[in-house]
């Protein structure tokens, strides 16, 4: 499978880095005996995330401000925010996180701990590879629980494949069609960074996620980095 980041993305974010990990041969079914492990892991991620939150004014947090500024550079659906802002907001409101499925829980815990957006797609469900770039407009998109198409807007930054949008507004919301489920066997996990400081955290976060994947699934993930100088990879 080929993963490509289009030039339009680099034109907007020339210093960005996209850190990728692929994992193959996992059993993502829930092991009930492991439930306490995942809840504990998420709780630890929440505790670690609090250093990135401004207790007096959530929106003043540097992470929130950086991603809000990034989202001003392209067309977005009204109200769309970075996935990491959504996670940190839940933390600031004192809301708990509960297990979803093993791989999602692992990456959510790391996303929280490093305040880095992270998403994942089922490689078996992607049609003709994966791309990140500007939408032409009208790319089909059905988020989780949706009964109607919510197509991408022209000039919106999206992940997409040959069948439509996979994730809208860069990392705002994922499509039900390609999302990670208990049946997922092969997955691609992606973290975006738009500043050098974010990039350092993203690299550390992905290395920690690789260790968690190895410990739980017994699978060695493969990590890649895409930059304006290295814009595609075969996985």
C-alpha positions as CSV (number, residue, x, y, z in Angstrom):
1,X,0.0,0.0,0.0
2,X,1.2,3.5,-0.8
3,X,0.8,6.5,1.5
4,X,1.3,9.9,-0.1
5,X,1.3,13.4,1.3
6,X,0.4,15.8,-1.5
7,X,2.3,19.0,-2.2
8,X,-0.6,21.2,-1.2
9,X,-0.2,20.0,2.4
10,X,3.5,20.9,2.4
11,X,2.8,24.3,0.9
12,X,0.6,25.1,3.9
13,X,2.9,23.4,6.5
14,X,6.5,23.3,5.1
15,X,8.0,22.3,8.5
16,X,5.5,19.6,9.2
17,X,6.3,16.0,9.9
18,X,3.9,13.0,9.6
19,X,5.0,10.1,11.7
20,X,3.5,6.7,10.6
21,X,3.5,3.2,12.1
22,X,2.2,0.1,10.5
23,X,1.2,-3.0,12.4
24,X,0.3,-6.3,10.8
25,X,-1.1,-9.6,12.2
26,X,-2.8,-8.2,15.4
27,X,-5.7,-9.7,17.2
28,X,-7.7,-6.7,18.2
29,X,-10.5,-8.5,19.9
30,X,-11.2,-7.4,23.5
31,X,-9.8,-9.7,26.2
32,X,-12.1,-9.1,29.1
33,X,-9.4,-10.0,31.6
34,X,-7.3,-7.1,30.1
35,X,-10.0,-4.4,30.7
36,X,-8.4,-3.1,33.9
37,X,-5.1,-2.7,32.0
38,X,-6.7,-0.5,29.3
39,X,-8.6,1.7,31.8
40,X,-5.5,2.1,33.8
41,X,-3.5,3.0,30.7
42,X,-6.0,5.6,29.7
43,X,-6.1,7.0,33.2
44,X,-2.2,7.3,33.2
45,X,-2.5,9.1,29.8
46,X,-5.0,11.6,31.3
47,X,-2.6,12.3,34.2
48,X,0.3,12.9,31.9
49,X,-1.7,15.2,29.6
50,X,-2.4,17.7,32.4
51,X,1.0,19.4,31.9
52,X,-0.3,20.6,28.5
53,X,-3.5,22.2,29.9
54,X,-3.9,25.7,31.2
55,X,-6.1,25.2,34.3
56,X,-7.5,28.8,34.3
57,X,-8.2,29.0,30.6
58,X,-8.3,25.9,28.5
59,X,-8.1,27.7,25.1
60,X,-4.9,29.4,26.3
61,X,-3.0,26.2,26.3
62,X,-0.1,26.3,23.8
63,X,-1.2,23.0,22.2
64,X,-4.7,24.3,21.6
65,X,-3.5,27.5,20.2
66,X,-1.0,25.9,17.8
67,X,-3.7,23.6,16.4
68,X,-6.3,26.3,16.1
69,X,-3.8,28.4,14.2
70,X,-3.1,25.4,11.9
71,X,-6.8,25.0,11.2
72,X,-7.0,28.6,10.0
73,X,-4.8,27.7,7.1
74,X,-7.4,25.6,5.2
75,X,-11.2,25.3,4.8
76,X,-12.8,23.5,7.7
77,X,-16.3,22.5,8.7
78,X,-17.7,25.1,11.2
79,X,-16.7,24.1,14.7
80,X,-14.1,21.5,13.6
81,X,-11.2,21.2,16.0
82,X,-8.1,19.1,16.2
83,X,-8.6,15.7,17.7
84,X,-6.0,16.4,20.4
85,X,-8.0,19.6,21.4
86,X,-11.1,17.4,21.8
87,X,-9.2,14.9,24.0
88,X,-7.6,17.6,26.2
89,X,-10.9,19.4,26.5
90,X,-12.4,16.2,28.0
91,X,-9.5,16.0,30.4
92,X,-10.1,19.7,31.5
93,X,-13.7,18.9,32.1
94,X,-12.9,16.0,34.4
95,X,-14.5,13.4,32.1
96,X,-13.3,9.8,32.1
97,X,-12.0,7.8,29.2
98,X,-13.3,4.2,28.7
99,X,-11.8,1.4,26.6
100,X,-13.0,1.1,23.0
101,X,-10.8,-1.6,21.5
102,X,-7.1,-2.5,22.3
103,X,-5.4,-0.6,19.4
104,X,-7.5,2.5,19.8
105,X,-6.9,2.5,23.6
106,X,-3.2,2.2,23.1
107,X,-3.0,5.1,20.7
108,X,-5.4,7.3,22.7
109,X,-3.3,6.8,25.9
110,X,-0.2,7.9,24.0
111,X,-2.0,10.8,22.2
112,X,-3.0,12.1,25.6
113,X,0.4,11.6,27.2
114,X,2.2,13.6,24.5
115,X,-0.6,15.9,23.4
116,X,-0.1,14.8,19.8
117,X,-3.1,14.0,17.5
118,X,-3.1,10.3,16.5
119,X,-5.4,8.4,14.2
120,X,-5.6,5.0,12.7
121,X,-7.1,3.2,9.7
122,X,-7.7,-0.4,8.8
123,X,-5.4,-1.1,5.9
124,X,-7.6,-3.8,4.6
125,X,-10.5,-1.3,4.1
126,X,-8.5,1.4,2.3
127,X,-9.1,1.5,-1.4
128,X,-6.0,2.0,-3.5
129,X,-3.7,3.4,-0.8
130,X,-4.0,6.5,1.4
131,X,-3.3,10.2,0.7
132,X,-3.2,13.4,2.7
133,X,-4.0,16.6,0.8
134,X,-6.6,19.2,-0.3
135,X,-10.1,18.0,-1.1
136,X,-11.6,18.8,-4.4
137,X,-14.9,19.0,-2.7
138,X,-17.7,16.4,-2.5
139,X,-15.6,13.4,-1.4
140,X,-18.0,11.1,0.4
141,X,-17.7,10.9,4.2
142,X,-19.7,9.0,6.7
143,X,-18.5,9.5,10.3
144,X,-19.3,7.0,13.1
145,X,-23.1,6.8,13.6
146,X,-24.0,9.0,10.6
147,X,-26.9,8.0,8.3
148,X,-26.2,10.7,5.8
149,X,-23.2,11.7,3.7
150,X,-21.2,14.7,5.0
151,X,-18.9,15.3,2.0
152,X,-15.6,17.1,2.3
153,X,-15.5,20.8,1.4
154,X,-13.3,22.2,-1.4
155,X,-9.8,23.1,-0.2
156,X,-10.3,21.2,3.1
157,X,-7.3,19.2,4.2
158,X,-8.3,15.5,4.3
159,X,-7.0,12.0,4.3
160,X,-8.6,10.2,1.4
161,X,-8.5,7.1,-0.8
162,X,-10.2,6.1,-4.1
163,X,-13.6,5.8,-2.4
164,X,-13.7,9.1,-0.6
165,X,-12.6,11.0,2.5
166,X,-11.0,8.9,5.3
167,X,-10.5,11.6,7.9
168,X,-11.8,15.2,7.5
169,X,-10.3,18.5,8.5
170,X,-6.8,16.9,8.8
171,X,-7.4,15.0,12.1
172,X,-10.8,16.1,13.2
173,X,-13.1,13.1,12.5
174,X,-12.6,9.6,11.1
175,X,-14.8,7.8,8.6
176,X,-16.7,4.7,9.8
177,X,-15.7,2.9,6.6
178,X,-12.0,2.6,7.4
179,X,-11.9,3.0,11.2
180,X,-10.2,0.5,13.5
181,X,-12.5,-2.2,14.9
182,X,-12.0,-5.5,16.8
183,X,-11.8,-7.2,13.5
184,X,-8.8,-5.1,12.3
185,X,-5.7,-7.2,11.5
186,X,-3.5,-4.7,9.6
187,X,-3.5,-1.0,10.7
188,X,-1.7,2.2,9.8
189,X,-1.3,4.7,12.6
190,X,-0.6,8.4,11.9
191,X,0.6,11.3,14.0
192,X,0.9,14.9,12.6
193,X,3.2,17.6,13.8
194,X,3.3,21.1,12.4
195,X,6.1,22.6,14.5
196,X,9.6,21.3,15.4
197,X,8.7,20.9,19.1
198,X,5.6,18.9,18.2
199,X,7.7,16.8,15.9
200,X,10.0,15.8,18.7
201,X,7.0,14.8,20.8
202,X,5.5,12.9,17.9
203,X,8.6,10.8,17.5
204,X,8.8,10.0,21.2
205,X,5.1,9.2,21.2
206,X,5.3,6.8,18.3
207,X,8.2,5.0,19.9
208,X,6.2,4.6,23.1
209,X,3.3,3.3,21.1
210,X,5.5,0.9,19.3
211,X,6.6,-0.5,22.7
212,X,2.9,-0.8,23.9
213,X,2.0,-2.6,20.7
214,X,4.9,-5.0,21.1
215,X,4.0,-5.7,24.8
216,X,0.3,-6.3,24.2
217,X,0.1,-7.8,20.7
218,X,3.6,-9.3,20.4
219,X,3.9,-7.5,17.1
220,X,6.8,-5.3,16.0
221,X,5.5,-2.2,14.3
222,X,7.4,-0.4,11.6
223,X,7.9,3.4,11.9
224,X,8.3,5.9,9.1
225,X,8.5,9.7,8.8
226,X,7.3,11.8,6.0
227,X,8.5,15.4,5.4
228,X,8.5,17.9,2.6
229,X,11.7,16.1,1.3
230,X,10.2,12.6,1.7
231,X,6.6,12.8,0.7
232,X,5.5,9.1,0.2
233,X,6.2,5.6,1.3
234,X,5.3,2.0,0.5
235,X,4.0,0.0,3.4
